[in-house]
């Protein structure tokens, strides 16, 4: 575990922050490549990625902070907001999506196209971001005696016994899934719906290794959000399928 990559003049550069920056850079490149493939200037992609970064970070940290305070009512708001880890994917998805779609609408970029080009980039970006969570010891699973169990004695939430490295489970799931979405750009009727299915199914599975409290019956907050993602993904894919395929078109020659 390497929570701090380097310290310069007393300022710690977090591995989580570095991996988050790498995630947005890789995601931005993917969005730009897809935009150019569709005949839209790649510079617009970086504008959208910037808004996605702002909305994603703010949304994920706010959701994390609200959950943390709900569990510990006396906790100061700034403590979870300024922690070196602590993000929630559904808060980031909502915050990022809201600002990206607003910016795309303002730039007169078709919203369905925006959602489709974002799908593989979001998955790959999350896969990279989860490596950052692993490096700072955040969002791990429950105790395990499996040979790959890892302790995080200096983690965001320290633990000395081996636990499931669910950050790496999710990174592998989304990395492979994101690559699959990238390869399906010319065939999928609605790529973003497939991302929602990928995210939802993966989160339902991952939560079986974690120890989050139940929020709705036997489901945790993350599993409730996952079920909503699956439902939205199925509905979106069915709607798009009835309209016929709308793959990302090739950029016109010249």
C-alpha positions as CSV (number, residue, x, y, z in Angstrom):
1,X,0.0,0.0,0.0
2,X,1.4,3.4,-1.0
3,X,-1.0,6.2,0.2
4,X,1.6,8.9,-0.6
5,X,3.4,8.8,-3.9
6,X,5.8,11.7,-3.2
7,X,6.2,14.6,-0.8
8,X,7.3,18.0,-2.1
9,X,8.0,20.8,0.4
10,X,5.7,19.2,2.9
11,X,2.9,18.7,0.4
12,X,1.9,15.1,0.0
13,X,0.9,13.9,-3.5
14,X,-1.6,11.1,-2.9
15,X,-1.5,8.0,-5.1
16,X,-5.3,8.2,-5.2
17,X,-5.1,11.7,-6.6
18,X,-2.6,10.7,-9.2
19,X,-4.7,7.7,-10.3
20,X,-7.8,9.9,-10.4
21,X,-5.9,12.3,-12.7
22,X,-4.7,9.3,-14.9
23,X,-8.3,8.1,-15.1
24,X,-9.6,11.4,-16.4
25,X,-6.7,11.7,-18.9
26,X,-7.3,8.2,-20.3
27,X,-11.0,8.8,-20.3
28,X,-10.6,12.1,-22.1
29,X,-8.4,10.5,-24.8
30,X,-11.1,7.8,-25.3
31,X,-13.9,10.4,-25.6
32,X,-11.9,12.6,-28.0
33,X,-11.1,9.5,-30.2
34,X,-14.8,8.6,-30.4
35,X,-15.8,12.2,-31.1
36,X,-13.3,12.4,-33.9
37,X,-14.6,9.1,-35.2
38,X,-18.1,10.7,-35.3
39,X,-17.0,13.8,-37.1
40,X,-16.9,16.1,-34.0
41,X,-13.8,18.0,-33.0
42,X,-11.8,16.3,-30.2
43,X,-11.4,19.6,-28.4
44,X,-15.0,19.5,-27.4
45,X,-14.3,16.2,-25.7
46,X,-11.8,17.8,-23.3
47,X,-14.4,20.4,-22.4
48,X,-16.9,17.7,-21.5
49,X,-14.3,15.7,-19.6
50,X,-13.4,18.8,-17.5
51,X,-17.1,19.2,-16.6
52,X,-17.3,15.5,-15.9
53,X,-14.2,15.7,-13.6
54,X,-15.7,18.5,-11.6
55,X,-19.2,17.0,-11.4
56,X,-17.8,13.5,-10.7
57,X,-15.4,14.5,-7.9
58,X,-17.9,16.8,-6.2
59,X,-20.8,14.4,-6.6
60,X,-18.8,11.4,-5.3
61,X,-17.4,13.3,-2.3
62,X,-20.7,14.8,-1.4
63,X,-22.4,11.5,-1.4
64,X,-19.6,9.9,0.6
65,X,-19.8,12.7,3.1
66,X,-23.6,12.4,3.5
67,X,-23.3,8.7,4.0
68,X,-20.4,9.1,6.5
69,X,-22.4,11.7,8.5
70,X,-25.5,9.6,8.5
71,X,-23.5,6.8,10.1
72,X,-21.7,9.2,12.5
73,X,-24.0,12.1,13.2
74,X,-21.3,14.1,15.1
75,X,-18.8,13.9,12.3
76,X,-17.7,17.3,11.0
77,X,-18.6,17.8,7.3
78,X,-15.0,18.7,6.3
79,X,-13.5,15.5,7.6
80,X,-15.0,13.1,5.0
81,X,-14.9,15.8,2.3
82,X,-11.1,16.3,2.7
83,X,-10.2,12.7,3.3
84,X,-7.5,11.3,0.9
85,X,-10.0,8.5,-0.1
86,X,-13.7,8.2,0.1
87,X,-15.7,8.4,-3.1
88,X,-18.9,6.8,-4.1
89,X,-19.4,5.7,-7.7
90,X,-23.1,6.6,-7.9
91,X,-22.6,10.1,-6.5
92,X,-19.9,10.6,-9.1
93,X,-22.0,9.2,-11.9
94,X,-24.9,11.5,-11.1
95,X,-22.8,14.6,-10.6
96,X,-20.6,14.0,-13.6
97,X,-23.6,13.1,-15.9
98,X,-25.5,16.2,-14.9
99,X,-22.7,18.6,-15.8
100,X,-21.6,16.7,-18.9
101,X,-25.1,16.5,-20.4
102,X,-25.7,20.1,-19.6
103,X,-22.5,21.1,-21.3
104,X,-23.2,18.8,-24.3
105,X,-26.7,20.4,-24.7
106,X,-25.2,23.9,-24.6
107,X,-22.6,22.8,-27.3
108,X,-25.4,21.3,-29.4
109,X,-23.9,17.8,-29.2
110,X,-26.5,15.0,-29.5
111,X,-27.1,13.7,-26.0
112,X,-27.3,10.1,-27.0
113,X,-24.0,10.4,-28.8
114,X,-22.5,12.0,-25.7
115,X,-23.7,9.2,-23.5
116,X,-22.5,6.5,-25.9
117,X,-19.0,7.9,-26.3
118,X,-18.8,8.3,-22.5
119,X,-19.7,4.7,-21.7
120,X,-16.4,3.0,-22.3
121,X,-14.4,6.0,-20.9
122,X,-16.3,5.9,-17.7
123,X,-15.8,2.2,-17.2
124,X,-12.0,2.4,-17.9
125,X,-11.7,5.5,-15.8
126,X,-13.4,3.8,-12.9
127,X,-11.1,0.8,-13.3
128,X,-8.1,3.1,-12.9
129,X,-9.6,5.0,-10.1
130,X,-10.2,1.9,-8.1
131,X,-6.5,1.1,-8.3
132,X,-6.1,4.4,-6.5
133,X,-8.6,3.3,-3.8
134,X,-6.5,0.1,-3.3
135,X,-3.3,2.1,-3.0
136,X,-4.7,4.2,-0.2
137,X,-6.5,1.4,1.5
138,X,-10.1,2.5,0.9
139,X,-13.3,0.6,0.0
140,X,-12.0,-2.9,0.7
141,X,-14.2,-5.9,1.5
142,X,-14.8,-8.1,4.5
143,X,-12.3,-10.4,6.2
144,X,-11.1,-13.4,4.3
145,X,-8.6,-16.3,4.6
146,X,-8.1,-16.6,0.9
147,X,-4.4,-16.3,-0.2
148,X,-4.9,-13.0,-1.9
149,X,-6.4,-11.3,1.2
150,X,-4.7,-8.0,2.1
151,X,-4.5,-6.0,5.3
152,X,-4.5,-2.2,5.2
153,X,-3.0,-1.1,8.6
154,X,-2.3,2.4,7.3
155,X,-5.4,2.7,5.1
156,X,-8.1,5.4,5.2
157,X,-10.0,3.1,7.5
158,X,-7.1,1.0,9.0
159,X,-7.5,-2.8,9.4
160,X,-4.9,-5.3,10.4
161,X,-6.6,-8.5,9.3
162,X,-6.6,-9.7,5.7
163,X,-9.7,-8.6,3.7
164,X,-11.0,-9.0,0.2
165,X,-9.3,-6.4,-2.1
166,X,-12.6,-5.5,-3.7
167,X,-11.0,-2.5,-5.3
168,X,-9.0,-4.8,-7.5
169,X,-12.0,-7.0,-8.2
170,X,-13.9,-4.0,-9.4
171,X,-10.9,-2.7,-11.4
172,X,-10.7,-6.0,-13.2
173,X,-14.4,-6.2,-13.9
174,X,-14.7,-2.7,-15.2
175,X,-11.4,-2.9,-17.1
176,X,-12.5,-5.9,-19.1
177,X,-16.0,-4.6,-19.4
178,X,-14.8,-1.2,-20.6
179,X,-12.7,-2.8,-23.2
180,X,-15.7,-4.8,-24.4
181,X,-17.8,-1.6,-24.6
182,X,-15.0,0.1,-26.6
183,X,-15.0,-2.8,-29.1
184,X,-18.8,-2.6,-29.4
185,X,-18.9,1.0,-30.5
186,X,-20.0,0.2,-34.0
187,X,-22.5,-2.5,-33.1
188,X,-24.4,-1.5,-29.9
189,X,-27.8,0.1,-30.2
190,X,-27.2,2.0,-26.9
191,X,-23.7,1.7,-25.4
192,X,-24.5,3.7,-22.3
193,X,-27.3,1.3,-21.4
194,X,-24.8,-1.6,-21.6
195,X,-22.5,0.4,-19.3
196,X,-25.3,0.7,-16.7
197,X,-25.8,-3.1,-16.9
198,X,-22.1,-3.7,-16.5
199,X,-21.9,-1.4,-13.5
200,X,-25.1,-2.6,-11.9
201,X,-24.3,-6.3,-12.2
202,X,-20.7,-5.8,-11.0
203,X,-21.8,-3.8,-8.0
204,X,-24.4,-6.4,-6.9
205,X,-21.7,-9.0,-7.1
206,X,-19.0,-6.9,-5.3
207,X,-21.2,-6.0,-2.4
208,X,-21.4,-9.7,-1.4
209,X,-17.7,-9.4,-0.4
210,X,-18.2,-6.1,1.6
211,X,-19.7,-5.3,5.0
212,X,-21.8,-2.2,4.2
213,X,-25.0,-2.0,6.3
214,X,-28.4,-2.8,4.8
215,X,-30.5,0.2,3.6
216,X,-33.6,-1.4,2.0
217,X,-34.4,-4.9,3.2
218,X,-31.3,-7.0,2.6
219,X,-29.8,-4.5,0.1
220,X,-27.1,-1.9,0.8
221,X,-27.2,1.6,-0.6
222,X,-24.8,0.5,-3.4
223,X,-27.0,-2.5,-4.2
224,X,-30.1,-0.3,-4.4
225,X,-28.3,2.0,-6.8
226,X,-27.1,-1.1,-8.7
227,X,-30.6,-2.4,-9.2
228,X,-31.7,1.0,-10.5
229,X,-28.8,0.9,-12.9
230,X,-29.8,-2.5,-14.2
231,X,-33.4,-1.5,-14.6
232,X,-32.4,1.7,-16.4
233,X,-29.9,-0.2,-18.6
234,X,-32.5,-2.9,-19.6
235,X,-35.1,-0.2,-20.4
236,X,-32.6,2.0,-22.3
237,X,-31.3,-0.9,-24.3
238,X,-34.8,-2.2,-25.2
239,X,-35.9,1.4,-26.2
240,X,-32.8,1.8,-28.4
241,X,-33.2,-1.7,-29.9
242,X,-36.7,-0.9,-31.1
243,X,-35.4,2.3,-32.8
244,X,-32.7,0.3,-34.7
245,X,-28.9,0.5,-34.2
246,X,-27.3,3.9,-33.7
247,X,-23.6,3.1,-33.7
248,X,-21.0,5.7,-33.5
249,X,-20.6,6.8,-37.1
250,X,-17.3,7.0,-38.9
251,X,-16.0,10.5,-39.5
252,X,-16.5,11.8,-43.0
253,X,-13.4,11.7,-45.3
254,X,-11.2,14.7,-45.5
